[in-house]
């Protein structure tokens, strides 16, 4: 190109000049072709957007934080985990890769509380990073997709209709159960200790005998170190635990009436109600269609160290009406099994 045409430097510049000289209107017009392809969406898969909407509908806001966290926060929240240090960090407070989502979420919660936000509900999705010594290079970093949340403050926004109260463990558990309801397998909560959680208000989430997450109140010492002056509840669960869902299937309805029998038993106060229900479901026959826990009582009329646990059992036969003797036999078998497993007795 001529020396005075300093604007022509690459092939595309030269082609553009040729087209300009030839005339844009002289170029024949052709309609672009487009073939739309609809990507398949398996019904058995939950989209991340659907899972996020579940918590948004319950009053949460999505937070997005850095994958790099303060090593001090990291050590406090997950002291037993090996971390990956950055070779060239943005700052000393962002020098390690997170192994838990709580670091970023709690930092965001603290930021809001310090600015007079009395009610905070946040969740975040993202990756957590752990080293794998048996591999090398990029493959030596395990990346786990996680789903986490934090709450503190009042249960409801300020209003006149209901009396205000602070959130508790069971409020967060209800939110997490709503999220776990998308999973294709049953999830169980088992009391367990975590270094960052309150010893009496923490539990692990179990699916197929494997721990897939944690829930609980933040440990008071952790709150003090992090400078948070409100009681905070947190949860964290692996995304793979909720990515698959149950496909609804039709089951024919029985034309015959169902029978309900209430069963109140006395057991040691340390026996979890979930274990009792699991034994009932395992020992009962196909006649028992549903088991409902509706009462746990300790107090007057019940010995110290013992609790009363009451279940409602729904029995039904598809082809005929159940007789009283059949129902009584089923209940006796269940009570006998509970007596063998937990030394449980019927409450008079």
Long-range contacts (C-beta under 8 A, 24 or more apart in sequence): 43-247, 44-184, 44-244, 44-245, 44-247, 45-243, 45-244, 45-245, 46-182, 46-242, 46-243, 46-244, 46-245, 48-125, 48-239, 50-182, 51-125, 51-147, 51-179, 51-182, 51-239, 51-242, 52-123, 52-125, 54-178, 54-179, 54-182, 55-123, 55-149, 55-175, 55-178, 55-179, 58-121, 58-175, 58-178, 59-121, 60-121, 60-122, 60-123, 60-149, 60-151, 60-175, 61-121, 61-122, 61-123, 62-122, 62-123, 62-124, 62-125, 63-104, 63-105, 63-108, 63-122, 63-123, 63-124, 64-124, 64-126, 65-103, 65-104, 65-105, 65-107, 65-108, 65-124, 65-126, 66-94, 66-104, 67-97, 67-98, 67-126, 67-127, 67-129, 68-94, 68-95, 68-96, 68-97, 68-98, 69-94, 69-96, 69-97, 69-98, 69-103, 69-104, 70-94, 70-95, 70-96, 70-103, 71-95, 71-96, 73-103, 73-106, 73-107, 73-226, 74-98, 74-99, 74-100, 74-103, 76-196, 76-222, 76-225, 76-226, 77-102, 77-103, 77-106, 77-196, 77-222, 78-102, 78-195, 78-196, 79-195, 80-195, 81-130, 82-130, 82-131, 83-131, 84-129, 84-130, 84-131, 84-141, 97-129, 97-141, 98-128, 98-129, 99-128, 99-129, 99-130, 100-128, 100-146, 100-148, 100-236, 101-126, 101-128, 101-146, 101-147, 101-148, 101-236, 102-148, 102-150, 102-196, 102-234, 102-236, 105-148, 105-149, 105-150, 105-234, 106-150, 106-218, 106-226, 106-228, 106-232, 106-234, 109-150, 109-152, 109-228, 109-232, 110-226, 110-227, 110-228, 113-152, 113-228, 113-229, 113-230, 117-153, 118-153, 118-154, 119-152, 119-153, 119-154, 119-157, 120-150, 120-151, 120-152, 120-153, 121-149, 121-150, 121-151, 122-149, 122-150, 122-151, 123-147, 123-148, 123-149, 123-150, 124-148, 124-149, 125-239, 144-238, 145-238, 145-239, 145-240, 146-236, 146-237, 146-238, 146-239, 147-179, 147-236, 147-237, 147-238, 147-239, 147-242, 148-234, 148-235, 148-236, 148-237, 149-175, 149-176, 149-234, 149-235, 149-236, 150-232, 150-233, 150-234, 151-175, 151-232, 151-233, 152-228, 152-230, 152-231, 152-232, 152-233, 153-230, 166-231, 167-233, 168-233, 169-201, 169-215, 169-216, 169-217, 169-233, 171-233, 172-215, 172-233, 172-234, 172-235, 173-215, 175-235, 176-205, 176-215, 176-235, 176-237, 179-237, 179-242, 180-205, 180-237, 180-241, 180-242, 182-242, 182-245, 183-207, 183-241, 183-242, 183-244, 183-245, 183-246, 184-244, 184-245, 184-246, 187-212, 187-241, 188-274, 189-215, 189-274, 190-272, 190-274, 191-272, 195-219, 196-222, 196-234, 197-234, 205-237, 205-241, 207-241, 212-237, 212-238, 212-240, 212-241, 213-237, 213-238, 213-241, 252-318, 254-316, 254-317, 254-318, 254-319, 256-316, 256-317, 256-318, 256-319, 256-320, 256-321, 256-322, 257-316, 257-321, 258-289, 258-314, 258-315, 258-316, 259-314, 259-315, 259-316, 259-322, 259-327, 260-312, 260-313, 260-314, 260-315, 261-312, 261-313, 261-315, 261-327, 261-331, 262-294, 262-310, 262-311, 262-312, 262-313, 263-310, 263-311, 263-312, 263-313, 263-331, 263-334, 263-335, 263-346, 264-295, 264-308, 264-309, 264-310, 264-311, 264-346, 264-347, 265-308, 265-309, 265-310, 265-311, 265-335, 265-338, 265-344, 265-345, 265-346, 265-347, 266-302, 266-303, 266-306, 266-307, 266-308, 266-344, 266-345, 266-346, 266-347, 267-306, 267-307, 267-309, 267-338, 267-342, 267-343, 267-344, 268-305, 268-306, 268-307, 268-342, 268-343, 269-298, 269-305, 269-306, 269-307, 271-342, 273-309, 275-342, 276-309, 276-311, 276-338, 276-342, 276-344, 277-311, 279-337, 279-338, 279-341, 279-342, 280-311, 280-313, 280-334, 280-337, 280-338, 283-333, 283-334, 283-337, 283-338, 284-313, 284-330, 284-333, 284-334, 285-330, 285-333, 287-315, 287-316, 287-317, 287-322, 287-326, 287-327, 287-330, 288-313, 288-314, 288-315, 288-330, 288-334, 289-314, 289-315, 289-316, 290-314, 302-347, 308-347, 310-347
